[in-house]
Amino acid sequence: CLGFFYTEVFICGGYNGELILSDLWKINLQTFQWTKLPAVMPEPAYFHCAAVTPAGCMYVHGGVVNMSGNQRTASLYKVWLVVPSLLEMTWEKLLKTFPNLTQMSTLQLLSLGLTHTLIQRLK
């Protein structure tokens, strides 16, 4: 499965006819150079789906996880393809610390110190 991020395409997992793969590769579309990344999928899979956010985070969902092709997974994994920005790190920490953040009023969110930009992101 693949995802795009600026001038790079990322490919993860797959099946080579003998093995189910878990590696992560990228190709630079300007230089056409392939690079194997140090990250791997937590579970090797093929026929899965991936998407990359504008912030550079890849989400991988589902796929076939056994050689006979009859076992599928509904797992969802994420991997940062770049060092996340301070805003993204803050956002993730907020969501983990306050699981009911989406149910809070604007006044409650402001009292927590959230900026209007972060509050709009919840809408």
N, CA, C and O atoms as a printed pandas DataFrame, in Angstrom:
     atom_number atom_name residue_name chain_id  residue_number  x_coord  y_coord  z_coord
0              1         N          CYS        A               1    0.845   -1.171    0.000
1              2        CA          CYS        A               1    0.000    0.000    0.000
2              3         C          CYS        A               1    0.894    1.238    0.000
3              4         O          CYS        A               1    2.031    1.179    0.468
4              5         N          LEU        A               2    0.393    2.353   -0.519
5              6        CA          LEU        A               2    1.263    3.513   -0.627
6              7         C          LEU        A               2    0.564    4.787   -0.207
7              8         O          LEU        A               2   -0.664    4.868   -0.168
8              9         N          GLY        A               3    1.381    5.783    0.106
9             10        CA          GLY        A               3    0.899    7.112    0.446
10            11         C          GLY        A               3    1.891    8.143   -0.048
11            12         O          GLY        A               3    3.085    7.862   -0.156
12            13         N          PHE        A               4    1.402    9.341   -0.348
13            14        CA          PHE        A               4    2.244   10.424   -0.861
14            15         C          PHE        A               4    2.492   11.451    0.227
15            16         O          PHE        A               4    1.611   11.719    1.043
16            17         N          PHE        A               5    3.694   12.031    0.244
17            18        CA          PHE        A               5    4.014   13.152    1.120
18            19         C          PHE        A               5    5.004   14.031    0.383
19            20         O          PHE        A               5    6.182   13.695    0.259
20            21         N          TYR        A               6    4.517   15.154   -0.103
21            22        CA          TYR        A               6    5.305   16.093   -0.910
22            23         C          TYR        A               6    5.920   15.381   -2.108
23            24         O          TYR        A               6    5.184   14.939   -2.990
24            25         N          THR        A               7    7.230   15.254   -2.169
25            26        CA          THR        A               7    7.879   14.657   -3.344
26            27         C          THR        A               7    8.274   13.206   -3.104
27            28         O          THR        A               7    9.105   12.658   -3.828
28            29         N          GLU        A               8    7.684   12.585   -2.096
29            30        CA          GLU        A               8    8.031   11.202   -1.787
30            31         C          GLU        A               8    6.780   10.330   -1.762
31            32         O          GLU        A               8    5.693   10.774   -1.392
32            33         N          VAL        A               9    6.967    9.092   -2.162
33            34        CA          VAL        A               9    5.914    8.086   -2.094
34            35         C          VAL        A               9    6.396    7.013   -1.128
35            36         O          VAL        A               9    7.541    6.568   -1.202
36            37         N          PHE        A              10    5.517    6.601   -0.225
37            38        CA          PHE        A              10    5.850    5.600    0.782
38            39         C          PHE        A              10    5.074    4.325    0.494
39            40         O          PHE        A              10    3.882    4.361    0.187
40            41         N          ILE        A              11    5.765    3.204    0.599
41            42        CA          ILE        A              11    5.164    1.901    0.352
42            43         C          ILE        A              11    5.444    1.024    1.568
43            44         O          ILE        A              11    6.570    0.969    2.063
44            45         N          CYS        A              12    4.401    0.338    2.043
45            46        CA          CYS        A              12    4.595   -0.529    3.210
46            47         C          CYS        A              12    3.920   -1.872    2.974
47            48         O          CYS        A              12    2.897   -1.973    2.297
48            49         N          GLY        A              13    4.531   -2.900    3.559
49            50        CA          GLY        A              13    3.969   -4.236    3.488
50            51         C          GLY        A              13    3.919   -4.787    2.078
51            52         O          GLY        A              13    4.628   -4.324    1.184
52            53         N          GLY        A              14    3.066   -5.784    1.896
53            54        CA          GLY        A              14    2.891   -6.404    0.590
54            55         C          GLY        A              14    3.175   -7.898    0.638
55            56         O          GLY        A              14    3.406   -8.480    1.698
56            57         N          TYR        A              15    3.149   -8.491   -0.541
57            58        CA          TYR        A              15    3.368   -9.932   -0.675
58            59         C          TYR        A              15    4.250  -10.156   -1.891
59            60         O          TYR        A              15    3.948   -9.657   -2.975
60            61         N          ASN        A              16    5.336  -10.898   -1.727
61            62        CA          ASN        A              16    6.278  -11.100   -2.837
62            63         C          ASN        A              16    6.156  -12.481   -3.487
63            64         O          ASN        A              16    7.036  -12.890   -4.245
64            65         N          GLY        A              17    5.080  -13.189   -3.194
65            66        CA          GLY        A              17    4.898  -14.531   -3.743
66            67         C          GLY        A              17    5.328  -15.626   -2.793
67            68         O          GLY        A              17    4.926  -16.780   -2.943
68            69         N          GLU        A              18    6.146  -15.268   -1.810
69            70        CA          GLU        A              18    6.613  -16.230   -0.810
70            71         C          GLU        A              18    6.376  -15.754    0.612
71            72         O          GLU        A              18    6.045  -16.550    1.491
72            73         N          LEU        A              19    6.546  -14.453    0.841
73            74        CA          LEU        A              19    6.456  -13.892    2.190
74            75         C          LEU        A              19    5.506  -12.707    2.237
75            76         O          LEU        A              19    5.362  -11.968    1.263
76            77         N          ILE        A              20    4.859  -12.538    3.386
77            78        CA          ILE        A              20    4.099  -11.321    3.652
78            79         C          ILE        A              20    5.087  -10.334    4.261
79            80         O          ILE        A              20    5.776  -10.656    5.229
80            81         N          LEU        A              21    5.155   -9.156    3.704
81            82        CA          LEU        A              21    6.183   -8.183    4.078
82            83         C          LEU        A              21    5.675   -7.183    5.108
83            84         O          LEU        A              21    4.476   -6.928    5.219
84            85         N          SER        A              22    6.625   -6.621    5.863
85            86        CA          SER        A              22    6.282   -5.607    6.864
86            87         C          SER        A              22    7.172   -4.374    6.750
87            88         O          SER        A              22    7.089   -3.470    7.581
88            89         N          ASP        A              23    8.019   -4.331    5.731
89            90        CA          ASP        A              23    8.959   -3.216    5.640
90            91         C          ASP        A              23    8.305   -1.964    5.059
91            92         O          ASP        A              23    7.219   -2.013    4.482
92            93         N          LEU        A              24    8.999   -0.848    5.230
93            94        CA          LEU        A              24    8.531    0.465    4.794
94            95         C          LEU        A              24    9.608    1.083    3.915
95            96         O          LEU        A              24   10.767    1.194    4.316
96            97         N          TRP        A              25    9.211    1.481    2.714
97            98        CA          TRP        A              25   10.129    2.059    1.734
98            99         C          TRP        A              25    9.606    3.408    1.283
99           100         O          TRP        A              25    8.411    3.691    1.365
100          101         N          LYS        A              26   10.535    4.246    0.799
101          102        CA          LYS        A              26   10.119    5.491    0.163
102          103         C          LYS        A              26   10.925    5.679   -1.111
103          104         O          LYS        A              26   12.067    5.233   -1.224
104          105         N          ILE        A              27   10.298    6.350   -2.060
105          106        CA          ILE        A              27   10.994    6.737   -3.281
106          107         C          ILE        A              27   10.842    8.244   -3.435
107          108         O          ILE        A              27    9.747    8.793   -3.320
108          109         N          ASN        A              28   11.956    8.887   -3.694
109          110        CA          ASN        A              28   11.954   10.323   -3.946
110          111         C          ASN        A              28   11.622   10.515   -5.424
111          112         O          ASN        A              28   12.331   10.005   -6.293
112          113         N          LEU        A              29   10.554   11.245   -5.708
113          114        CA          LEU        A              29   10.102   11.402   -7.089
114          115         C          LEU        A              29   10.952   12.363   -7.904
115          116         O          LEU        A              29   10.797   12.442   -9.123
116          117         N          GLN        A              30   11.848   13.094   -7.249
117          118        CA          GLN        A              30   12.756   13.976   -7.987
118          119         C          GLN        A              30   14.035   13.245   -8.395
119          120         O          GLN        A              30   14.570   13.467   -9.482
120          121         N          THR        A              31   14.518   12.368   -7.506
121          122        CA          THR        A              31   15.770   11.654   -7.784
122          123         C          THR        A              31   15.547   10.191   -8.178
123          124         O          THR        A              31   16.463    9.532   -8.670
124          125         N          PHE        A              32   14.335    9.690   -7.962
125          126        CA          PHE        A              32   13.985    8.281   -8.192
126          127         C          PHE        A              32   14.877    7.339   -7.389
127          128         O          PHE        A              32   15.186    6.234   -7.833
128          129         N          GLN        A              33   15.282    7.784   -6.210
129          130        CA          GLN        A              33   16.097    6.957   -5.318
130          131         C          GLN        A              33   15.197    6.303   -4.272
131          132         O          GLN        A              33   14.392    6.964   -3.615
132          133         N          TRP        A              34   15.358    4.988   -4.136
133          134        CA          TRP        A              34   14.627    4.223   -3.135
134          135         C          TRP        A              34   15.411    4.198   -1.827
135          136         O          TRP        A              34   16.640    4.122   -1.835
136          137         N          THR        A              35   14.694    4.264   -0.704
137          138        CA          THR        A              35   15.306    4.162    0.616
138          139         C          THR        A              35   14.437    3.263    1.486
139          140         O          THR        A              35   13.229    3.468    1.600
140          141         N          LYS        A              36   15.076    2.255    2.102
141          142        CA          LYS        A              36   14.359    1.422    3.067
142          143         C          LYS        A              36   14.423    2.129    4.412
143          144         O          LYS        A              36   15.504    2.486    4.880
144          145         N          LEU        A              37   13.268    2.330    5.032
145          146        CA          LEU        A              37   13.203    3.046    6.303
146          147         C          LEU        A              37   13.369    2.079    7.470
147          148         O          LEU        A              37   13.062    0.895    7.337
148          149         N          PRO        A              38   13.855    2.572    8.619
149          150        CA          PRO        A              38   14.094    1.685    9.759
150          151         C          PRO        A              38   12.811    1.180   10.423
151          152         O          PRO        A              38   12.858    0.219   11.192
152          153         N          ALA        A              39   11.685    1.799   10.146
153          154        CA          ALA        A              39   10.417    1.371   10.747
154          155         C          ALA        A              39    9.875    0.144   10.018
155          156         O          ALA        A              39   10.160   -0.064    8.839
156          157         N          VAL        A              40    9.096   -0.659   10.725
157          158        CA          VAL        A              40    8.388   -1.786   10.117
158          159         C          VAL        A              40    6.950   -1.774   10.624
159          160         O          VAL        A              40    6.650   -1.186   11.663
160          161         N          MET        A              41    6.077   -2.423    9.883
161          162        CA          MET        A              41    4.694   -2.562   10.322
162          163         C          MET        A              41    4.659   -3.517   11.513
163          164         O          MET        A              41    5.397   -4.503   11.528
164          165         N          PRO        A              42    3.822   -3.246   12.506
165          166        CA          PRO        A              42    3.731   -4.156   13.658
166          167         C          PRO        A              42    3.280   -5.561   13.266
167          168         O          PRO        A              42    3.596   -6.536   13.948
168          169         N          GLU        A              43    2.540   -5.657   12.166
169          170        CA          GLU        A              43    2.038   -6.944   11.697
170          171         C          GLU        A              43    2.166   -6.968   10.170
171          172         O          GLU        A              43    1.574   -6.124    9.498
172          173         N          PRO        A              44    2.925   -7.914    9.609
173          174        CA          PRO        A              44    3.028   -7.978    8.151
174          175         C          PRO        A              44    1.642   -8.155    7.525
175          176         O          PRO        A              44    0.816   -8.910    8.037
176          177         N          ALA        A              45    1.393   -7.453    6.412
177          178        CA          ALA        A              45    0.079   -7.528    5.766
178          179         C          ALA        A              45    0.187   -7.161    4.290
179          180         O          ALA        A              45    1.112   -6.472    3.862
180          181         N          TYR        A              46   -0.794   -7.647    3.525
181          182        CA          TYR        A              46   -0.966   -7.212    2.138
182          183         C          TYR        A              46   -2.457   -7.011    1.891
183          184         O          TYR        A              46   -3.280   -7.444    2.698
184          185         N          PHE        A              47   -2.809   -6.371    0.802
185          186        CA          PHE        A              47   -4.183   -5.924    0.525
186          187         C          PHE        A              47   -4.700   -5.035    1.650
187          188         O          PHE        A              47   -5.865   -5.119    2.037
188          189         N          HIS        A              48   -3.834   -4.199    2.160
189          190        CA          HIS        A              48   -4.191   -3.249    3.204
190          191         C          HIS        A              48   -4.335   -1.867    2.573
191          192         O          HIS        A              48   -4.159   -1.704    1.366
192          193         N          CYS        A              49   -4.653   -0.890    3.389
193          194        CA          CYS        A              49   -4.858    0.470    2.897
194          195         C          CYS        A              49   -4.006    1.424    3.726
195          196         O          CYS        A              49   -3.815    1.215    4.924
196          197         N          ALA        A              50   -3.497    2.467    3.086
197          198        CA          ALA        A              50   -2.695    3.462    3.803
198          199         C          ALA        A              50   -3.046    4.854    3.302
199          200         O          ALA        A              50   -3.428    5.045    2.148
200          201         N          ALA        A              51   -2.906    5.812    4.197
201          202        CA          ALA        A              51   -3.112    7.222    3.848
202          203         C          ALA        A              51   -2.120    8.048    4.645
203          204         O          ALA        A              51   -1.766    7.698    5.771
204          205         N          VAL        A              52   -1.674    9.148    4.051
205          206        CA          VAL        A              52   -0.720   10.043    4.706
206          207         C          VAL        A              52   -1.393   11.395    4.918
207          208         O          VAL        A              52   -1.978   11.958    3.993
208          209         N          THR        A              53   -1.305   11.909    6.142
209          210        CA          THR        A              53   -1.882   13.214    6.452
210          211         C          THR        A              53   -0.969   14.321    5.928
211          212         O          THR        A              53    0.208   14.076    5.662
212          213         N          PRO        A              54   -1.499   15.532    5.777
213          214        CA          PRO        A              54   -0.651   16.657    5.367
214          215         C          PRO        A              54    0.490   16.931    6.353
215          216         O          PRO        A              54    1.499   17.532    5.984
216          217         N          ALA        A              55    0.330   16.489    7.609
217          218        CA          ALA        A              55    1.372   16.691    8.616
218          219         C          ALA        A              55    2.481   15.642    8.530
219          220         O          ALA        A              55    3.507   15.778    9.196
220          221         N          GLY        A              56    2.287   14.591    7.712
221          222        CA          GLY        A              56    3.327   13.583    7.543
222          223         C          GLY        A              56    3.158   12.329    8.375
223          224         O          GLY        A              56    4.139   11.643    8.659
224          225         N          CYS        A              57    1.941   12.016    8.770
225          226        CA          CYS        A              57    1.661   10.810    9.545
226          227         C          CYS        A              57    0.949    9.806    8.642
227          228         O          CYS        A              57   -0.064   10.131    8.022
228          229         N          MET        A              58    1.480    8.586    8.570
229          230        CA          MET        A              58    0.854    7.544    7.754
230          231         C          MET        A              58    0.007    6.638    8.641
231          232         O          MET        A              58    0.458    6.167    9.686
232          233         N          TYR        A              59   -1.226    6.403    8.204
233          234        CA          TYR        A              59   -2.123    5.454    8.854
234          235         C          TYR        A              59   -2.262    4.245    7.944
235          236         O          TYR        A              59   -2.460    4.384    6.737
236          237         N          VAL        A              60   -2.156    3.054    8.534
237          238        CA          VAL        A              60   -2.268    1.802    7.788
238          239         C          VAL        A              60   -3.404    1.002    8.414
239          240         O          VAL        A              60   -3.448    0.809    9.629
240          241         N          HIS        A              61   -4.322    0.539    7.568
241          242        CA          HIS        A              61   -5.499   -0.170    8.077
242          243         C          HIS        A              61   -5.699   -1.501    7.364
243          244         O          HIS        A              61   -5.595   -1.605    6.142
244          245         N          GLY        A              62   -5.989   -2.511    8.174
245          246        CA          GLY        A              62   -6.446   -3.788    7.656
246          247         C          GLY        A              62   -5.419   -4.568    6.866
247          248         O          GLY        A              62   -4.215   -4.328    6.952
248          249         N          GLY        A              63   -5.933   -5.510    6.094
249          250        CA          GLY        A              63   -5.103   -6.320    5.231
250          251         C          GLY        A              63   -5.211   -7.805    5.522
251          252         O          GLY        A              63   -5.840   -8.226    6.493
252          253         N          VAL        A              64   -4.588   -8.583    4.663
253          254        CA          VAL        A              64   -4.497  -10.032    4.822
254          255         C          VAL        A              64   -3.208  -10.319    5.578
255          256         O          VAL        A              64   -2.160   -9.756    5.260
256          257         N          VAL        A              65   -3.282  -11.201    6.585
257          258        CA          VAL        A              65   -2.127  -11.411    7.465
258          259         C          VAL        A              65   -1.632  -12.861    7.521
259          260         O          VAL        A              65   -0.770  -13.182    8.338
260          261         N          ASN        A              66   -2.166  -13.739    6.663
261          262        CA          ASN        A              66   -1.625  -15.098    6.650
262          263         C          ASN        A              66   -1.414  -15.563    5.215
263          264         O          ASN        A              66   -1.996  -15.009    4.282
264          265         N          MET        A              67   -0.586  -16.571    5.047
265          266        CA          MET        A              67   -0.174  -17.023    3.714
266          267         C          MET        A              67   -1.329  -17.610    2.907
267          268         O          MET        A              67   -1.339  -17.488    1.682
268          269         N          SER        A              68   -2.295  -18.241    3.559
269          270        CA          SER        A              68   -3.405  -18.830    2.802
270          271         C          SER        A              68   -4.421  -17.776    2.374
271          272         O          SER        A              68   -5.330  -18.068    1.598
272          273         N          GLY        A              69   -4.272  -16.560    2.874
273          274        CA          GLY        A              69   -5.119  -15.460    2.431
274          275         C          GLY        A              69   -6.509  -15.435    3.015
275          276         O          GLY        A              69   -7.372  -14.705    2.527
276          277         N          ASN        A              70   -6.749  -16.225    4.062
277          278        CA          ASN        A              70   -8.097  -16.278    4.617
278          279         C          ASN        A              70   -8.232  -15.586    5.977
279          280         O          ASN        A              70   -9.286  -15.668    6.608
280          281         N          GLN        A              71   -7.195  -14.919    6.424
281          282        CA          GLN        A              71   -7.280  -14.204    7.701
282          283         C          GLN        A              71   -6.989  -12.729    7.468
283          284         O          GLN        A              71   -5.908  -12.346    7.021
284          285         N          ARG        A              72   -7.989  -11.915    7.784
285          286        CA          ARG        A              72   -7.847  -10.465    7.633
286          287         C          ARG        A              72   -7.786   -9.817    9.005
287          288         O          ARG        A              72   -8.223  -10.387   10.004
288          289         N          THR        A              73   -7.236   -8.619    9.027
289          290        CA          THR        A              73   -7.177   -7.856   10.267
290          291         C          THR        A              73   -7.890   -6.523   10.063
291          292         O          THR        A              73   -7.989   -6.018    8.944
292          293         N          ALA        A              74   -8.378   -5.972   11.154
293          294        CA          ALA        A              74   -8.978   -4.635   11.127
294          295         C          ALA        A              74   -8.106   -3.667   11.927
295          296         O          ALA        A              74   -8.561   -2.596   12.330
296          297         N          SER        A              75   -6.858   -4.050   12.152
297          298        CA          SER        A              75   -5.943   -3.214   12.938
298          299         C          SER        A              75   -5.691   -1.882   12.241
299          300         O          SER        A              75   -5.725   -1.782   11.015
300          301         N          LEU        A              76   -5.440   -0.865   13.055
301          302        CA          LEU        A              76   -5.092    0.465   12.550
302          303         C          LEU        A              76   -3.782    0.872   13.209
303          304         O          LEU        A              76   -3.683    0.930   14.435
304          305         N          TYR        A              77   -2.775    1.155   12.383
305          306        CA          TYR        A              77   -1.465    1.570   12.872
306          307         C          TYR        A              77   -1.142    2.946   12.321
307          308         O          TYR        A              77   -1.680    3.366   11.297
308          309         N          LYS        A              78   -0.255    3.637   13.018
309          310        CA          LYS        A              78    0.219    4.916   12.490
310          311         C          LYS        A              78    1.716    5.011   12.684
311          312         O          LYS        A              78    2.279    4.460   13.630
312          313         N          VAL        A              79    2.349    5.726   11.762
313          314        CA          VAL        A              79    3.786    5.960   11.844
314          315         C          VAL        A              79    4.047    7.360   11.318
315          316         O          VAL        A              79    3.520    7.761   10.280
316          317         N          TRP        A              80    4.870    8.095   12.052
317          318        CA          TRP        A              80    5.268    9.424   11.589
318          319         C          TRP        A              80    6.377    9.262   10.565
319          320         O          TRP        A              80    7.376    8.593   10.827
320          321         N          LEU        A              81    6.207    9.868    9.406
321          322        CA          LEU        A              81    7.199    9.812    8.340
322          323         C          LEU        A              81    8.199   10.947    8.454
323          324         O          LEU        A              81    9.267   10.910    7.842
324          325         N          VAL        A              82    7.852   11.949    9.235
325          326        CA          VAL        A              82    8.711   13.099    9.521
326          327         C          VAL        A              82    8.631   13.350   11.023
327          328         O          VAL        A              82    7.760   12.802   11.699
328          329         N          VAL        A              83    9.519   14.159   11.538
329          330        CA          VAL        A              83    9.414   14.561   12.942
330          331         C          VAL        A              83    8.177   15.447   13.050
331          332         O          VAL        A              83    8.085   16.456   12.350
332          333         N          PRO        A              84    7.227   15.091   13.912
333          334        CA          PRO        A              84    6.008   15.898   13.997
334          335         C          PRO        A              84    6.294   17.301   14.529
335          336         O          PRO        A              84    7.218   17.519   15.313
336          337         N          SER        A              85    5.479   18.229   14.080
337          338        CA          SER        A              85    5.609   19.608   14.557
338          339         C          SER        A              85    5.180   19.681   16.019
339          340         O          SER        A              85    4.526   18.772   16.529
340          341         N          LEU        A              86    5.549   20.755   16.676
341          342        CA          LEU        A              86    5.141   20.963   18.065
342          343         C          LEU        A              86    3.621   20.987   18.168
343          344         O          LEU        A              86    3.058   20.480   19.138
344          345         N          LEU        A              87    2.954   21.572   17.180
345          346        CA          LEU        A              87    1.492   21.604   17.167
346          347         C          LEU        A              87    0.923   20.191   17.141
347          348         O          LEU        A              87   -0.008   19.891   17.888
348          349         N          GLU        A              88    1.466   19.321   16.297
349          350        CA          GLU        A              88    0.967   17.946   16.208
350          351         C          GLU        A              88    1.235   17.168   17.494
351          352         O          GLU        A              88    0.390   16.387   17.933
352          353         N          MET        A              89    2.398   17.376   18.097
353          354        CA          MET        A              89    2.701   16.696   19.364
354          355         C          MET        A              89    1.754   17.171   20.463
355          356         O          MET        A              89    1.285   16.376   21.277
356          357         N          THR        A              90    1.478   18.475   20.477
357          358        CA          THR        A              90    0.546   19.040   21.457
358          359         C          THR        A              90   -0.841   18.458   21.248
359          360         O          THR        A              90   -1.511   18.076   22.207
360          361         N          TRP        A              91   -1.268   18.391   20.001
361          362        CA          TRP        A              91   -2.589   17.867   19.661
362          363         C          TRP        A              91   -2.744   16.424   20.151
363          364         O          TRP        A              91   -3.759   16.081   20.757
364          365         N          GLU        A              92   -1.748   15.585   19.891
365          366        CA          GLU        A              92   -1.816   14.187   20.325
366          367         C          GLU        A              92   -1.855   14.075   21.848
367          368         O          GLU        A              92   -2.596   13.258   22.394
368          369         N          LYS        A              93   -1.063   14.888   22.527
369          370        CA          LYS        A              93   -1.051   14.862   23.994
370          371         C          LYS        A              93   -2.401   15.294   24.555
371          372         O          LYS        A              93   -2.900   14.702   25.513
372          373         N          LEU        A              94   -2.990   16.325   23.957
373          374        CA          LEU        A              94   -4.311   16.783   24.395
374          375         C          LEU        A              94   -5.355   15.684   24.256
375          376         O          LEU        A              94   -6.141   15.451   25.174
376          377         N          LEU        A              95   -5.365   15.012   23.120
377          378        CA          LEU        A              95   -6.358   13.967   22.881
378          379         C          LEU        A              95   -6.196   12.793   23.841
379          380         O          LEU        A              95   -7.184   12.177   24.240
380          381         N          LYS        A              96   -4.959   12.481   24.211
381          382        CA          LYS        A              96   -4.730   11.389   25.167
382          383         C          LYS        A              96   -5.079   11.808   26.593
383          384         O          LYS        A              96   -5.626   11.021   27.365
384          385         N          THR        A              97   -4.757   13.059   26.934
385          386        CA          THR        A              97   -4.976   13.540   28.297
386          387         C          THR        A              97   -6.449   13.815   28.576
387          388         O          THR        A              97   -6.933   13.577   29.682
388          389         N          PHE        A              98   -7.158   14.318   27.566
389          390        CA          PHE        A              98   -8.569   14.677   27.714
390          391         C          PHE        A              98   -9.394   13.916   26.674
391          392         O          PHE        A              98   -9.714   14.468   25.621
392          393         N          PRO        A              99   -9.744   12.650   26.958
393          394        CA          PRO        A              99  -10.463   11.853   25.964
394          395         C          PRO        A              99  -11.839   12.413   25.598
395          396         O          PRO        A              99  -12.369   12.094   24.534
396          397         N          ASN        A             100  -12.420   13.243   26.465
397          398        CA          ASN        A             100  -13.736   13.819   26.181
398          399         C          ASN        A             100  -13.631   15.249   25.650
399          400         O          ASN        A             100  -14.575   16.030   25.772
400          401         N          LEU        A             101  -12.506   15.580   25.075
401          402        CA          LEU        A             101  -12.242   16.932   24.577
402          403         C          LEU        A             101  -13.317   17.408   23.600
403          404         O          LEU        A             101  -13.699   18.578   23.618
404          405         N          THR        A             102  -13.797   16.514   22.760
405          406        CA          THR        A             102  -14.789   16.898   21.752
406          407         C          THR        A             102  -16.145   17.238   22.362
407          408         O          THR        A             102  -16.984   17.851   21.702
408          409         N          GLN        A             103  -16.364   16.852   23.602
409          410        CA          GLN        A             103  -17.641   17.118   24.257
410          411         C          GLN        A             103  -17.603   18.370   25.124
411          412         O          GLN        A             103  -18.623   18.754   25.694
412          413         N          MET        A             104  -16.444   19.009   25.233
413          414        CA          MET        A             104  -16.314   20.214   26.057
414          415         C          MET        A             104  -16.800   21.442   25.299
415          416         O          MET        A             104  -16.714   21.515   24.074
416          417         N          SER        A             105  -17.310   22.402   26.058
417          418        CA          SER        A             105  -17.752   23.663   25.461
418          419         C          SER        A             105  -16.530   24.505   25.089
419          420         O          SER        A             105  -15.418   24.257   25.555
420          421         N          THR        A             106  -16.762   25.492   24.250
421          422        CA          THR        A             106  -15.680   26.399   23.856
422          423         C          THR        A             106  -15.086   27.080   25.077
423          424         O          THR        A             106  -13.871   27.255   25.160
424          425         N          LEU        A             107  -15.927   27.465   26.022
425          426        CA          LEU        A             107  -15.453   28.126   27.250
426          427         C          LEU        A             107  -14.539   27.195   28.051
427          428         O          LEU        A             107  -13.505   27.625   28.562
428          429         N          GLN        A             108  -14.921   25.925   28.159
429          430        CA          GLN        A             108  -14.079   24.957   28.870
430          431         C          GLN        A             108  -12.741   24.772   28.154
431          432         O          GLN        A             108  -11.693   24.684   28.793
432          433         N          LEU        A             109  -12.787   24.714   26.835
433          434        CA          LEU        A             109  -11.561   24.542   26.052
434          435         C          LEU        A             109  -10.639   25.746   26.210
435          436         O          LEU        A             109   -9.424   25.594   26.340
436          437         N          LEU        A             110  -11.221   26.941   26.197
437          438        CA          LEU        A             110  -10.421   28.153   26.403
438          439         C          LEU        A             110   -9.808   28.171   27.797
439          440         O          LEU        A             110   -8.677   28.623   27.975
440          441         N          SER        A             111  -10.560   27.676   28.794
441          442        CA          SER        A             111  -10.036   27.657   30.167
442          443         C          SER        A             111   -8.874   26.677   30.314
443          444         O          SER        A             111   -8.053   26.818   31.220
444          445         N          LEU        A             112   -8.803   25.683   29.422
445          446        CA          LEU        A             112   -7.666   24.755   29.418
446          447         C          LEU        A             112   -6.441   25.370   28.757
447          448         O          LEU        A             112   -5.338   24.832   28.848
448          449         N          GLY        A             113   -6.645   26.506   28.088
449          450        CA          GLY        A             113   -5.538   27.177   27.421
450          451         C          GLY        A             113   -5.435   26.876   25.939
451          452         O          GLY        A             113   -4.442   27.231   25.303
452          453         N          LEU        A             114   -6.457   26.220   25.375
453          454        CA          LEU        A             114   -6.428   25.924   23.949
454          455         C          LEU        A             114   -6.594   27.202   23.143
455          456         O          LEU        A             114   -7.359   28.093   23.512
456          457         N          THR        A             115   -5.876   27.275   22.054
457          458        CA          THR        A             115   -6.010   28.419   21.153
458          459         C          THR        A             115   -7.263   28.223   20.293
459          460         O          THR        A             115   -7.810   27.124   20.212
460          461         N          HIS        A             116   -7.698   29.297   19.662
461          462        CA          HIS        A             116   -8.862   29.205   18.779
462          463         C          HIS        A             116   -8.585   28.256   17.609
463          464         O          HIS        A             116   -9.495   27.583   17.125
464          465         N          THR        A             117   -7.337   28.203   17.159
465          466        CA          THR        A             117   -6.966   27.292   16.069
466          467         C          THR        A             117   -7.179   25.837   16.481
467          468         O          THR        A             117   -7.715   25.043   15.707
468          469         N          LEU        A             118   -6.761   25.487   17.695
469          470        CA          LEU        A             118   -6.960   24.117   18.175
470          471         C          LEU        A             118   -8.439   23.823   18.393
471          472         O          LEU        A             118   -8.899   22.714   18.120
472          473         N          ILE        A             119   -9.180   24.800   18.879
473          474        CA          ILE        A             119  -10.617   24.608   19.096
474          475         C          ILE        A             119  -11.315   24.366   17.758
475          476         O          ILE        A             119  -12.192   23.507   17.666
476          477         N          GLN        A             120  -10.936   25.111   16.727
477          478        CA          GLN        A             120  -11.529   24.919   15.398
478          479         C          GLN        A             120  -11.214   23.525   14.854
479          480         O          GLN        A             120  -12.011   22.951   14.112
480          481         N          ARG        A             121  -10.091   23.001   15.211
481          482        CA          ARG        A             121   -9.696   21.666   14.745
482          483         C          ARG        A             121  -10.632   20.590   15.290
483          484         O          ARG        A             121  -10.785   19.530   14.684
484          485         N          LEU        A             122  -11.251   20.861   16.425
485          486        CA          LEU        A             122  -12.190   19.913   17.021
486          487         C          LEU        A             122  -13.540   19.911   16.317
487          488         O          LEU        A             122  -14.292   18.942   16.429
488          489         N          LYS        A             123  -13.853   20.963   15.605
489          490        CA          LYS        A             123  -15.176   21.107   14.976
490          491         C          LYS        A             123  -15.245   20.348   13.678
491          492         O          LYS        A             123  -16.280   20.356   13.013
